[in-house]
């Protein structure tokens, strides 16, 4: 439960000392990635839903983030082809 609570308060460090400064010309060519969304109906235990709703007004986004973290954590490594050499 603490892991999900931490999602709400986690900070993302966007400063990379090795990254070059972006100019206005660089920003003109930027295309932001926005994942596709699909509306679905799922059944969630009432206490779980209430916990997420209590955490933030954007509880659906938080639920999505929690699901993504779970998906990434449990992703199986891709198998390497036996025919290819590194």
Buried (B, 14 or more C-beta within 10 A) or exposed (E): EEEBEEBBEEEEEEEEEEEEEEEEEEEEEEEEEEEEEEEEEEEEEEEEEEBBEEBEEEBEEBBEBBEEBEEEEEEEEEEEEEEEEE
